[in-house]
Amino acid sequence: MLAIRVFVNIFNSTKAREYVETHYGGIFQLATSAAEGASNMNLKVAVATLALKYAITFFNKLLIRPSYTVLFTSKKSVDQTKSLLPCLNTLATESDLETLFQTMIAVGTLLHGG
């Protein structure tokens, strides 16, 4: 759980954020596999928060034209965004309110961007 929180906090630094963006696949896969079947609510909140941070990062990579047409800047952004959805779907079934809140904010961010 602490390792996932470290990745969540890394988003506060520009250079470190570049690292977690570059290594998204491995970091997010590690986090989701650690939370799969776990009963630790703090772990699930950490994974939901990490998903939210990535959703915000992917949203910020969008191009918004004056006509409010939203386009992804690259196929990679689309693929990364789509890869968040299965995890968010799993987290949305949790009963912990904090996990649900973080998950719903991440889903809303992705829907707004897409």
Biopython code that builds the backbone (N, CA, C, O; Angstrom):
import numpy as np
from Bio.PDB.StructureBuilder import StructureBuilder

atoms = [
    (1, "MET", "N", (0.826, -1.181, 0.000)),
    (1, "MET", "CA", (0.000, 0.000, 0.000)),
    (1, "MET", "C", (0.875, 1.251, 0.000)),
    (1, "MET", "O", (0.564, 2.231, -0.678)),
    (2, "LEU", "N", (1.945, 1.217, 0.745)),
    (2, "LEU", "CA", (2.822, 2.389, 0.800)),
    (2, "LEU", "C", (3.491, 2.662, -0.544)),
    (2, "LEU", "O", (3.687, 3.817, -0.922)),
    (3, "ALA", "N", (3.836, 1.606, -1.256)),
    (3, "ALA", "CA", (4.452, 1.791, -2.579)),
    (3, "ALA", "C", (3.488, 2.492, -3.529)),
    (3, "ALA", "O", (3.892, 3.354, -4.309)),
    (4, "ILE", "N", (2.230, 2.124, -3.463)),
    (4, "ILE", "CA", (1.237, 2.762, -4.327)),
    (4, "ILE", "C", (1.052, 4.218, -3.930)),
    (4, "ILE", "O", (0.907, 5.078, -4.799)),
    (5, "ARG", "N", (1.056, 4.511, -2.632)),
    (5, "ARG", "CA", (0.953, 5.890, -2.169)),
    (5, "ARG", "C", (2.156, 6.720, -2.637)),
    (5, "ARG", "O", (2.017, 7.909, -2.924)),
    (6, "VAL", "N", (3.325, 6.097, -2.711)),
    (6, "VAL", "CA", (4.502, 6.806, -3.229)),
    (6, "VAL", "C", (4.250, 7.236, -4.668)),
    (6, "VAL", "O", (4.524, 8.378, -5.038)),
    (7, "PHE", "N", (3.725, 6.317, -5.482)),
    (7, "PHE", "CA", (3.428, 6.670, -6.873)),
    (7, "PHE", "C", (2.368, 7.761, -6.960)),
    (7, "PHE", "O", (2.443, 8.627, -7.832)),
    (8, "VAL", "N", (1.387, 7.732, -6.073)),
    (8, "VAL", "CA", (0.359, 8.783, -6.041)),
    (8, "VAL", "C", (1.007, 10.133, -5.742)),
    (8, "VAL", "O", (0.701, 11.131, -6.395)),
    (9, "ASN", "N", (1.895, 10.161, -4.764)),
    (9, "ASN", "CA", (2.536, 11.421, -4.369)),
    (9, "ASN", "C", (3.540, 11.919, -5.397)),
    (9, "ASN", "O", (3.836, 13.113, -5.439)),
    (10, "ILE", "N", (4.067, 11.026, -6.225)),
    (10, "ILE", "CA", (5.031, 11.418, -7.255)),
    (10, "ILE", "C", (4.407, 12.391, -8.253)),
    (10, "ILE", "O", (5.120, 13.188, -8.863)),
    (11, "PHE", "N", (3.101, 12.339, -8.427)),
    (11, "PHE", "CA", (2.439, 13.224, -9.383)),
    (11, "PHE", "C", (2.593, 14.698, -9.006)),
    (11, "PHE", "O", (2.309, 15.572, -9.825)),
    (12, "ASN", "N", (3.034, 14.986, -7.793)),
    (12, "ASN", "CA", (3.204, 16.373, -7.357)),
    (12, "ASN", "C", (4.464, 17.024, -7.913)),
    (12, "ASN", "O", (4.603, 18.245, -7.850)),
    (13, "SER", "N", (5.378, 16.236, -8.452)),
    (13, "SER", "CA", (6.627, 16.751, -9.001)),
    (13, "SER", "C", (6.620, 16.578, -10.520)),
    (13, "SER", "O", (6.275, 15.508, -11.021)),
    (14, "THR", "N", (6.995, 17.613, -11.244)),
    (14, "THR", "CA", (6.955, 17.573, -12.701)),
    (14, "THR", "C", (7.845, 16.488, -13.285)),
    (14, "THR", "O", (7.402, 15.707, -14.127)),
    (15, "LYS", "N", (9.092, 16.432, -12.845)),
    (15, "LYS", "CA", (10.017, 15.435, -13.387)),
    (15, "LYS", "C", (9.600, 14.021, -13.009)),
    (15, "LYS", "O", (9.681, 13.101, -13.823)),
    (16, "ALA", "N", (9.159, 13.857, -11.780)),
    (16, "ALA", "CA", (8.718, 12.530, -11.344)),
    (16, "ALA", "C", (7.435, 12.121, -12.067)),
    (16, "ALA", "O", (7.240, 10.942, -12.364)),
    (17, "ARG", "N", (6.562, 13.085, -12.351)),
    (17, "ARG", "CA", (5.327, 12.795, -13.096)),
    (17, "ARG", "C", (5.658, 12.239, -14.476)),
    (17, "ARG", "O", (4.986, 11.332, -14.965)),
    (18, "GLU", "N", (6.694, 12.787, -15.097)),
    (18, "GLU", "CA", (7.126, 12.270, -16.400)),
    (18, "GLU", "C", (7.513, 10.800, -16.288)),
    (18, "GLU", "O", (7.244, 10.012, -17.194)),
    (19, "TYR", "N", (8.144, 10.433, -15.175)),
    (19, "TYR", "CA", (8.537, 9.039, -14.961)),
    (19, "TYR", "C", (7.317, 8.133, -14.870)),
    (19, "TYR", "O", (7.269, 7.097, -15.535)),
    (20, "VAL", "N", (6.325, 8.508, -14.054)),
    (20, "VAL", "CA", (5.157, 7.644, -13.893)),
    (20, "VAL", "C", (4.307, 7.616, -15.161)),
    (20, "VAL", "O", (3.619, 6.628, -15.417)),
    (21, "GLU", "N", (4.343, 8.682, -15.954)),
    (21, "GLU", "CA", (3.640, 8.658, -17.234)),
    (21, "GLU", "C", (4.316, 7.687, -18.190)),
    (21, "GLU", "O", (3.648, 6.919, -18.883)),
    (22, "THR", "N", (5.638, 7.725, -18.224)),
    (22, "THR", "CA", (6.404, 6.848, -19.110)),
    (22, "THR", "C", (6.234, 5.383, -18.725)),
    (22, "THR", "O", (6.147, 4.518, -19.596)),
    (23, "HIS", "N", (6.188, 5.106, -17.443)),
    (23, "HIS", "CA", (6.104, 3.724, -16.945)),
    (23, "HIS", "C", (4.698, 3.363, -16.481)),
    (23, "HIS", "O", (4.524, 2.532, -15.589)),
    (24, "TYR", "N", (3.701, 3.993, -17.089)),
    (24, "TYR", "CA", (2.308, 3.790, -16.694)),
    (24, "TYR", "C", (1.906, 2.310, -16.668)),
    (24, "TYR", "O", (1.339, 1.835, -15.684)),
    (25, "GLY", "N", (2.197, 1.596, -17.738)),
    (25, "GLY", "CA", (1.759, 0.207, -17.858)),
    (25, "GLY", "C", (2.207, -0.658, -16.694)),
    (25, "GLY", "O", (1.391, -1.357, -16.092)),
    (26, "GLY", "N", (3.477, -0.622, -16.373)),
    (26, "GLY", "CA", (4.006, -1.439, -15.290)),
    (26, "GLY", "C", (3.512, -1.013, -13.925)),
    (26, "GLY", "O", (3.168, -1.854, -13.094)),
    (27, "ILE", "N", (3.475, 0.288, -13.687)),
    (27, "ILE", "CA", (3.051, 0.806, -12.385)),
    (27, "ILE", "C", (1.584, 0.484, -12.134)),
    (27, "ILE", "O", (1.225, -0.002, -11.062)),
    (28, "PHE", "N", (0.741, 0.754, -13.119)),
    (28, "PHE", "CA", (-0.688, 0.542, -12.903)),
    (28, "PHE", "C", (-1.028, -0.942, -12.820)),
    (28, "PHE", "O", (-1.906, -1.335, -12.052)),
    (29, "GLN", "N", (-0.344, -1.760, -13.597)),
    (29, "GLN", "CA", (-0.569, -3.211, -13.525)),
    (29, "GLN", "C", (-0.160, -3.742, -12.155)),
    (29, "GLN", "O", (-0.863, -4.568, -11.574)),
    (30, "LEU", "N", (0.960, -3.278, -11.643)),
    (30, "LEU", "CA", (1.415, -3.685, -10.311)),
    (30, "LEU", "C", (0.392, -3.278, -9.248)),
    (30, "LEU", "O", (0.068, -4.067, -8.361)),
    (31, "ALA", "N", (-0.110, -2.059, -9.339)),
    (31, "ALA", "CA", (-1.064, -1.564, -8.353)),
    (31, "ALA", "C", (-2.376, -2.343, -8.396)),
    (31, "ALA", "O", (-2.905, -2.734, -7.356)),
    (32, "THR", "N", (-2.896, -2.566, -9.592)),
    (32, "THR", "CA", (-4.173, -3.268, -9.698)),
    (32, "THR", "C", (-4.056, -4.730, -9.307)),
    (32, "THR", "O", (-4.981, -5.286, -8.716)),
    (33, "SER", "N", (-2.933, -5.363, -9.627)),
    (33, "SER", "CA", (-2.778, -6.766, -9.227)),
    (33, "SER", "C", (-2.605, -6.885, -7.719)),
    (33, "SER", "O", (-3.008, -7.889, -7.132)),
    (34, "ALA", "N", (-2.017, -5.882, -7.086)),
    (34, "ALA", "CA", (-1.869, -5.912, -5.621)),
    (34, "ALA", "C", (-3.223, -5.763, -4.935)),
    (34, "ALA", "O", (-3.451, -6.338, -3.871)),
    (35, "ALA", "N", (-4.110, -4.999, -5.539)),
    (35, "ALA", "CA", (-5.418, -4.748, -4.919)),
    (35, "ALA", "C", (-6.452, -5.824, -5.228)),
    (35, "ALA", "O", (-7.474, -5.923, -4.549)),
    (36, "GLU", "N", (-6.185, -6.632, -6.258)),
    (36, "GLU", "CA", (-7.140, -7.668, -6.660)),
    (36, "GLU", "C", (-7.371, -8.666, -5.531)),
    (36, "GLU", "O", (-6.439, -9.329, -5.076)),
    (37, "GLY", "N", (-8.594, -8.765, -5.095)),
    (37, "GLY", "CA", (-8.942, -9.724, -4.054)),
    (37, "GLY", "C", (-8.500, -9.330, -2.655)),
    (37, "GLY", "O", (-8.718, -10.082, -1.705)),
    (38, "ALA", "N", (-7.883, -8.168, -2.513)),
    (38, "ALA", "CA", (-7.419, -7.708, -1.202)),
    (38, "ALA", "C", (-8.589, -7.185, -0.384)),
    (38, "ALA", "O", (-9.552, -6.645, -0.930)),
    (39, "SER", "N", (-8.497, -7.350, 0.921)),
    (39, "SER", "CA", (-9.556, -6.835, 1.794)),
    (39, "SER", "C", (-9.152, -5.516, 2.464)),
    (39, "SER", "O", (-9.962, -4.900, 3.156)),
    (40, "ASN", "N", (-7.916, -5.089, 2.262)),
    (40, "ASN", "CA", (-7.408, -3.866, 2.861)),
    (40, "ASN", "C", (-8.001, -2.641, 2.152)),
    (40, "ASN", "O", (-7.666, -2.358, 1.001)),
    (41, "MET", "N", (-8.874, -1.926, 2.846)),
    (41, "MET", "CA", (-9.529, -0.759, 2.256)),
    (41, "MET", "C", (-8.543, 0.353, 1.932)),
    (41, "MET", "O", (-8.723, 1.063, 0.942)),
    (42, "ASN", "N", (-7.500, 0.521, 2.749)),
    (42, "ASN", "CA", (-6.501, 1.560, 2.468)),
    (42, "ASN", "C", (-5.787, 1.285, 1.151)),
    (42, "ASN", "O", (-5.459, 2.215, 0.415)),
    (43, "LEU", "N", (-5.548, 0.028, 0.857)),
    (43, "LEU", "CA", (-4.923, -0.349, -0.409)),
    (43, "LEU", "C", (-5.843, 0.007, -1.576)),
    (43, "LEU", "O", (-5.393, 0.537, -2.591)),
    (44, "LYS", "N", (-7.114, -0.282, -1.425)),
    (44, "LYS", "CA", (-8.063, 0.013, -2.498)),
    (44, "LYS", "C", (-8.235, 1.519, -2.704)),
    (44, "LYS", "O", (-8.384, 1.977, -3.837)),
    (45, "VAL", "N", (-8.214, 2.275, -1.631)),
    (45, "VAL", "CA", (-8.275, 3.739, -1.751)),
    (45, "VAL", "C", (-7.028, 4.243, -2.475)),
    (45, "VAL", "O", (-7.119, 5.143, -3.310)),
    (46, "ALA", "N", (-5.876, 3.676, -2.164)),
    (46, "ALA", "CA", (-4.631, 4.086, -2.817)),
    (46, "ALA", "C", (-4.683, 3.801, -4.313)),
    (46, "ALA", "O", (-4.254, 4.631, -5.115)),
    (47, "VAL", "N", (-5.201, 2.645, -4.696)),
    (47, "VAL", "CA", (-5.308, 2.302, -6.119)),
    (47, "VAL", "C", (-6.318, 3.219, -6.808)),
    (47, "VAL", "O", (-6.078, 3.668, -7.928)),
    (48, "ALA", "N", (-7.432, 3.498, -6.158)),
    (48, "ALA", "CA", (-8.430, 4.407, -6.732)),
    (48, "ALA", "C", (-7.842, 5.808, -6.901)),
    (48, "ALA", "O", (-8.111, 6.478, -7.898)),
    (49, "THR", "N", (-7.053, 6.245, -5.945)),
    (49, "THR", "CA", (-6.414, 7.562, -6.038)),
    (49, "THR", "C", (-5.392, 7.582, -7.163)),
    (49, "THR", "O", (-5.285, 8.573, -7.887)),
    (50, "LEU", "N", (-4.643, 6.500, -7.316)),
    (50, "LEU", "CA", (-3.688, 6.401, -8.424)),
    (50, "LEU", "C", (-4.428, 6.447, -9.754)),
    (50, "LEU", "O", (-3.980, 7.117, -10.685)),
    (51, "ALA", "N", (-5.550, 5.745, -9.857)),
    (51, "ALA", "CA", (-6.351, 5.784, -11.084)),
    (51, "ALA", "C", (-6.844, 7.201, -11.362)),
    (51, "ALA", "O", (-6.859, 7.645, -12.510)),
    (52, "LEU", "N", (-7.242, 7.899, -10.316)),
    (52, "LEU", "CA", (-7.688, 9.286, -10.475)),
    (52, "LEU", "C", (-6.547, 10.169, -10.971)),
    (52, "LEU", "O", (-6.743, 10.986, -11.871)),
    (53, "LYS", "N", (-5.374, 10.012, -10.401)),
    (53, "LYS", "CA", (-4.216, 10.818, -10.836)),
    (53, "LYS", "C", (-3.904, 10.562, -12.309)),
    (53, "LYS", "O", (-3.623, 11.494, -13.063)),
    (54, "TYR", "N", (-3.955, 9.286, -12.716)),
    (54, "TYR", "CA", (-3.716, 8.978, -14.123)),
    (54, "TYR", "C", (-4.830, 9.536, -15.004)),
    (54, "TYR", "O", (-4.553, 10.045, -16.090)),
    (55, "ALA", "N", (-6.077, 9.451, -14.560)),
    (55, "ALA", "CA", (-7.196, 9.999, -15.346)),
    (55, "ALA", "C", (-7.012, 11.496, -15.572)),
    (55, "ALA", "O", (-7.237, 11.995, -16.674)),
    (56, "ILE", "N", (-6.606, 12.201, -14.536)),
    (56, "ILE", "CA", (-6.367, 13.645, -14.657)),
    (56, "ILE", "C", (-5.204, 13.909, -15.605)),
    (56, "ILE", "O", (-5.261, 14.833, -16.417)),
    (57, "THR", "N", (-4.163, 13.114, -15.508)),
    (57, "THR", "CA", (-3.007, 13.267, -16.391)),
    (57, "THR", "C", (-3.403, 13.043, -17.842)),
    (57, "THR", "O", (-3.012, 13.811, -18.721)),
    (58, "PHE", "N", (-4.182, 11.988, -18.096)),
    (58, "PHE", "CA", (-4.607, 11.709, -19.466)),
    (58, "PHE", "C", (-5.540, 12.810, -19.972)),
    (58, "PHE", "O", (-5.469, 13.200, -21.138)),
    (59, "PHE", "N", (-6.404, 13.304, -19.105)),
    (59, "PHE", "CA", (-7.307, 14.393, -19.491)),
    (59, "PHE", "C", (-6.510, 15.642, -19.877)),
    (59, "PHE", "O", (-6.854, 16.330, -20.839)),
    (60, "ASN", "N", (-5.464, 15.926, -19.139)),
    (60, "ASN", "CA", (-4.649, 17.108, -19.413)),
    (60, "ASN", "C", (-3.881, 16.994, -20.718)),
    (60, "ASN", "O", (-3.391, 17.999, -21.232)),
    (61, "LYS", "N", (-3.765, 15.788, -21.264)),
    (61, "LYS", "CA", (-3.068, 15.600, -22.539)),
    (61, "LYS", "C", (-3.996, 15.775, -23.731)),
    (61, "LYS", "O", (-3.578, 15.609, -24.877)),
    (62, "LEU", "N", (-5.242, 16.105, -23.469)),
    (62, "LEU", "CA", (-6.196, 16.298, -24.550)),
    (62, "LEU", "C", (-6.013, 17.664, -25.187)),
    (62, "LEU", "O", (-5.576, 18.619, -24.544)),
    (63, "LEU", "N", (-6.353, 17.733, -26.449)),
    (63, "LEU", "CA", (-6.403, 19.023, -27.135)),
    (63, "LEU", "C", (-7.850, 19.461, -27.166)),
    (63, "LEU", "O", (-8.715, 18.713, -27.620)),
    (64, "ILE", "N", (-8.122, 20.647, -26.696)),
    (64, "ILE", "CA", (-9.475, 21.172, -26.741)),
    (64, "ILE", "C", (-9.481, 22.340, -27.715)),
    (64, "ILE", "O", (-8.833, 23.362, -27.489)),
    (65, "ARG", "N", (-10.218, 22.171, -28.794)),
    (65, "ARG", "CA", (-10.315, 23.213, -29.807)),
    (65, "ARG", "C", (-11.339, 24.252, -29.371)),
    (65, "ARG", "O", (-12.169, 23.988, -28.501)),
    (66, "PRO", "N", (-11.278, 25.437, -29.979)),
    (66, "PRO", "CA", (-12.255, 26.480, -29.626)),
    (66, "PRO", "C", (-13.707, 26.032, -29.806)),
    (66, "PRO", "O", (-14.594, 26.539, -29.119)),
    (67, "SER", "N", (-13.961, 25.104, -30.706)),
    (67, "SER", "CA", (-15.330, 24.628, -30.918)),
    (67, "SER", "C", (-15.715, 23.582, -29.875)),
    (67, "SER", "O", (-16.770, 22.956, -29.976)),
    (68, "TYR", "N", (-14.865, 23.397, -28.882)),
    (68, "TYR", "CA", (-15.065, 22.432, -27.802)),
    (68, "TYR", "C", (-15.071, 20.992, -28.302)),
    (68, "TYR", "O", (-15.622, 20.101, -27.654)),
    (69, "THR", "N", (-14.451, 20.772, -29.460)),
    (69, "THR", "CA", (-14.236, 19.422, -29.941)),
    (69, "THR", "C", (-12.988, 18.905, -29.257)),
    (69, "THR", "O", (-11.931, 19.533, -29.314)),
    (70, "VAL", "N", (-13.113, 17.770, -28.618)),
    (70, "VAL", "CA", (-11.988, 17.221, -27.864)),
    (70, "VAL", "C", (-11.336, 16.117, -28.682)),
    (70, "VAL", "O", (-12.002, 15.189, -29.141)),
    (71, "LEU", "N", (-10.044, 16.228, -28.853)),
    (71, "LEU", "CA", (-9.285, 15.211, -29.573)),
    (71, "LEU", "C", (-8.125, 14.740, -28.709)),
    (71, "LEU", "O", (-7.491, 15.532, -28.012)),
    (72, "PHE", "N", (-7.860, 13.457, -28.764)),
    (72, "PHE", "CA", (-6.680, 12.963, -28.069)),
    (72, "PHE", "C", (-5.455, 13.335, -28.872)),
    (72, "PHE", "O", (-5.496, 13.377, -30.102)),
    (73, "THR", "N", (-4.361, 13.607, -28.174)),
    (73, "THR", "CA", (-3.149, 14.018, -28.860)),
    (73, "THR", "C", (-2.451, 12.847, -29.518)),
    (73, "THR", "O", (-1.654, 13.047, -30.434)),
    (74, "SER", "N", (-2.727, 11.635, -29.077)),
    (74, "SER", "CA", (-2.079, 10.477, -29.669)),
    (74, "SER", "C", (-2.886, 9.220, -29.401)),
    (74, "SER", "O", (-3.742, 9.187, -28.517)),
    (75, "LYS", "N", (-2.598, 8.183, -30.181)),
    (75, "LYS", "CA", (-3.243, 6.890, -29.971)),
    (75, "LYS", "C", (-2.848, 6.338, -28.602)),
    (75, "LYS", "O", (-3.628, 5.630, -27.964)),
    (76, "LYS", "N", (-1.639, 6.664, -28.155)),
    (76, "LYS", "CA", (-1.181, 6.206, -26.843)),
    (76, "LYS", "C", (-2.094, 6.735, -25.738)),
    (76, "LYS", "O", (-2.423, 6.000, -24.806)),
    (77, "SER", "N", (-2.505, 7.996, -25.830)),
    (77, "SER", "CA", (-3.406, 8.570, -24.832)),
    (77, "SER", "C", (-4.737, 7.829, -24.804)),
    (77, "SER", "O", (-5.291, 7.573, -23.736)),
    (78, "VAL", "N", (-5.245, 7.488, -25.982)),
    (78, "VAL", "CA", (-6.502, 6.745, -26.066)),
    (78, "VAL", "C", (-6.339, 5.373, -25.425)),
    (78, "VAL", "O", (-7.183, 4.949, -24.636)),
    (79, "ASP", "N", (-5.255, 4.677, -25.762)),
    (79, "ASP", "CA", (-5.018, 3.345, -25.226)),
    (79, "ASP", "C", (-4.842, 3.381, -23.701)),
    (79, "ASP", "O", (-5.353, 2.510, -22.997)),
    (80, "GLN", "N", (-4.130, 4.375, -23.201)),
    (80, "GLN", "CA", (-3.940, 4.499, -21.760)),
    (80, "GLN", "C", (-5.264, 4.756, -21.065)),
    (80, "GLN", "O", (-5.544, 4.181, -20.013)),
    (81, "THR", "N", (-6.065, 5.607, -21.644)),
    (81, "THR", "CA", (-7.363, 5.911, -21.052)),
    (81, "THR", "C", (-8.242, 4.678, -21.025)),
    (81, "THR", "O", (-8.879, 4.392, -20.011)),
    (82, "LYS", "N", (-8.286, 3.943, -22.125)),
    (82, "LYS", "CA", (-9.090, 2.722, -22.184)),
    (82, "LYS", "C", (-8.599, 1.674, -21.201)),
    (82, "LYS", "O", (-9.396, 0.889, -20.688)),
    (83, "SER", "N", (-7.308, 1.647, -20.932)),
    (83, "SER", "CA", (-6.770, 0.635, -20.018)),
    (83, "SER", "C", (-7.151, 0.907, -18.561)),
    (83, "SER", "O", (-7.072, 0.000, -17.732)),
    (84, "LEU", "N", (-7.554, 2.118, -18.236)),
    (84, "LEU", "CA", (-8.019, 2.441, -16.888)),
    (84, "LEU", "C", (-9.410, 1.877, -16.599)),
    (84, "LEU", "O", (-9.742, 1.594, -15.447)),
    (85, "LEU", "N", (-10.214, 1.716, -17.637)),
    (85, "LEU", "CA", (-11.621, 1.376, -17.456)),
    (85, "LEU", "C", (-11.876, 0.052, -16.728)),
    (85, "LEU", "O", (-12.732, 0.032, -15.844)),
    (86, "PRO", "N", (-11.190, -1.058, -17.041)),
    (86, "PRO", "CA", (-11.461, -2.293, -16.297)),
    (86, "PRO", "C", (-11.195, -2.163, -14.801)),
    (86, "PRO", "O", (-11.948, -2.693, -13.984)),
    (87, "CYS", "N", (-10.137, -1.465, -14.448)),
    (87, "CYS", "CA", (-9.830, -1.257, -13.027)),
    (87, "CYS", "C", (-10.908, -0.420, -12.370)),
    (87, "CYS", "O", (-11.350, -0.727, -11.263)),
    (88, "LEU", "N", (-11.329, 0.632, -13.044)),
    (88, "LEU", "CA", (-12.367, 1.491, -12.480)),
    (88, "LEU", "C", (-13.687, 0.747, -12.340)),
    (88, "LEU", "O", (-14.440, 0.982, -11.396)),
    (89, "ASN", "N", (-13.964, -0.145, -13.273)),
    (89, "ASN", "CA", (-15.180, -0.954, -13.199)),
    (89, "ASN", "C", (-15.140, -1.847, -11.959)),
    (89, "ASN", "O", (-16.145, -1.988, -11.262)),
    (90, "THR", "N", (-13.993, -2.444, -11.685)),
    (90, "THR", "CA", (-13.831, -3.300, -10.498)),
    (90, "THR", "C", (-13.950, -2.472, -9.227)),
    (90, "THR", "O", (-14.637, -2.874, -8.288)),
    (91, "LEU", "N", (-13.286, -1.316, -9.188)),
    (91, "LEU", "CA", (-13.324, -0.469, -7.996)),
    (91, "LEU", "C", (-14.720, 0.079, -7.727)),
    (91, "LEU", "O", (-15.064, 0.351, -6.577)),
    (92, "ALA", "N", (-15.520, 0.243, -8.760)),
    (92, "ALA", "CA", (-16.864, 0.796, -8.598)),
    (92, "ALA", "C", (-17.795, -0.151, -7.842)),
    (92, "ALA", "O", (-18.878, 0.254, -7.421)),
    (93, "THR", "N", (-17.387, -1.392, -7.670)),
    (93, "THR", "CA", (-18.213, -2.357, -6.936)),
    (93, "THR", "C", (-17.875, -2.393, -5.448)),
    (93, "THR", "O", (-18.490, -3.148, -4.696)),
    (94, "GLU", "N", (-16.925, -1.604, -5.024)),
    (94, "GLU", "CA", (-16.514, -1.600, -3.620)),
    (94, "GLU", "C", (-17.564, -0.919, -2.742)),
    (94, "GLU", "O", (-18.345, -0.091, -3.210)),
    (95, "SER", "N", (-17.563, -1.283, -1.477)),
    (95, "SER", "CA", (-18.528, -0.681, -0.544)),
    (95, "SER", "C", (-17.931, 0.494, 0.234)),
    (95, "SER", "O", (-18.664, 1.264, 0.855)),
    (96, "ASP", "N", (-16.608, 0.632, 0.201)),
    (96, "ASP", "CA", (-15.946, 1.725, 0.905)),
    (96, "ASP", "C", (-16.227, 3.042, 0.188)),
    (96, "ASP", "O", (-15.983, 3.165, -1.012)),
    (97, "LEU", "N", (-16.735, 4.016, 0.922)),
    (97, "LEU", "CA", (-17.152, 5.281, 0.316)),
    (97, "LEU", "C", (-15.995, 6.074, -0.287)),
    (97, "LEU", "O", (-16.157, 6.692, -1.339)),
    (98, "GLU", "N", (-14.842, 6.066, 0.356)),
    (98, "GLU", "CA", (-13.691, 6.811, -0.170)),
    (98, "GLU", "C", (-13.220, 6.205, -1.501)),
    (98, "GLU", "O", (-12.902, 6.930, -2.444)),
    (99, "THR", "N", (-13.181, 4.878, -1.563)),
    (99, "THR", "CA", (-12.803, 4.206, -2.812)),
    (99, "THR", "C", (-13.799, 4.543, -3.909)),
    (99, "THR", "O", (-13.407, 4.852, -5.035)),
    (100, "LEU", "N", (-15.084, 4.485, -3.586)),
    (100, "LEU", "CA", (-16.119, 4.816, -4.563)),
    (100, "LEU", "C", (-16.012, 6.265, -5.027)),
    (100, "LEU", "O", (-16.151, 6.551, -6.216)),
    (101, "PHE", "N", (-15.768, 7.172, -4.098)),
    (101, "PHE", "CA", (-15.658, 8.586, -4.439)),
    (101, "PHE", "C", (-14.511, 8.817, -5.420)),
    (101, "PHE", "O", (-14.696, 9.458, -6.455)),
    (102, "GLN", "N", (-13.324, 8.293, -5.095)),
    (102, "GLN", "CA", (-12.157, 8.466, -5.970)),
    (102, "GLN", "C", (-12.419, 7.846, -7.338)),
    (102, "GLN", "O", (-12.050, 8.413, -8.367)),
    (103, "THR", "N", (-13.058, 6.681, -7.342)),
    (103, "THR", "CA", (-13.342, 5.983, -8.592)),
    (103, "THR", "C", (-14.321, 6.774, -9.457)),
    (103, "THR", "O", (-14.115, 6.916, -10.662)),
    (104, "MET", "N", (-15.379, 7.283, -8.844)),
    (104, "MET", "CA", (-16.374, 8.036, -9.607)),
    (104, "MET", "C", (-15.799, 9.343, -10.157)),
    (104, "MET", "O", (-16.166, 9.768, -11.253)),
    (105, "ILE", "N", (-14.919, 9.969, -9.418)),
    (105, "ILE", "CA", (-14.269, 11.190, -9.912)),
    (105, "ILE", "C", (-13.379, 10.828, -11.121)),
    (105, "ILE", "O", (-13.347, 11.561, -12.110)),
    (106, "ALA", "N", (-12.673, 9.720, -11.038)),
    (106, "ALA", "CA", (-11.829, 9.279, -12.173)),
    (106, "ALA", "C", (-12.694, 8.966, -13.392)),
    (106, "ALA", "O", (-12.346, 9.349, -14.509)),
    (107, "VAL", "N", (-13.809, 8.278, -13.192)),
    (107, "VAL", "CA", (-14.711, 7.966, -14.309)),
    (107, "VAL", "C", (-15.254, 9.257, -14.915)),
    (107, "VAL", "O", (-15.284, 9.405, -16.137)),
    (108, "GLY", "N", (-15.679, 10.180, -14.076)),
    (108, "GLY", "CA", (-16.185, 11.457, -14.570)),
    (108, "GLY", "C", (-15.141, 12.231, -15.355)),
    (108, "GLY", "O", (-15.456, 12.850, -16.372)),
    (109, "THR", "N", (-13.910, 12.197, -14.891)),
    (109, "THR", "CA", (-12.820, 12.873, -15.598)),
    (109, "THR", "C", (-12.613, 12.261, -16.967)),
    (109, "THR", "O", (-12.439, 12.978, -17.952)),
    (110, "LEU", "N", (-12.632, 10.937, -17.033)),
    (110, "LEU", "CA", (-12.440, 10.267, -18.325)),
    (110, "LEU", "C", (-13.622, 10.520, -19.263)),
    (110, "LEU", "O", (-13.429, 10.726, -20.461)),
    (111, "LEU", "N", (-14.836, 10.505, -18.727)),
    (111, "LEU", "CA", (-16.007, 10.758, -19.557)),
    (111, "LEU", "C", (-16.032, 12.186, -20.077)),
    (111, "LEU", "O", (-16.408, 12.430, -21.224)),
    (112, "HIS", "N", (-15.637, 13.114, -19.243)),
    (112, "HIS", "CA", (-15.587, 14.515, -19.658)),
    (112, "HIS", "C", (-14.566, 14.702, -20.778)),
    (112, "HIS", "O", (-14.775, 15.478, -21.710)),
    (113, "GLY", "N", (-13.475, 13.982, -20.665)),
    (113, "GLY", "CA", (-12.420, 14.112, -21.664)),
    (113, "GLY", "C", (-12.697, 13.367, -22.956)),
    (113, "GLY", "O", (-12.171, 13.727, -24.009)),
    (114, "GLY", "N", (-13.512, 12.339, -22.883)),
    (114, "GLY", "CA", (-13.729, 11.509, -24.067)),
    (114, "GLY", "C", (-14.956, 11.868, -24.779)),
    (114, "GLY", "O", (-15.277, 11.259, -25.800)),
]
sb = StructureBuilder()
sb.init_structure("model")
sb.init_model(0)
sb.init_chain("A")
sb.init_seg("    ")
for serial, (resi, resn, name, xyz) in enumerate(atoms, 1):
    if name == "N":
        sb.init_residue(resn, " ", resi, " ")
    sb.init_atom(name, np.array(xyz, "f"), 0.0, 1.0, " ", f" {name:<3s}", serial, name[0])
structure = sb.get_structure()
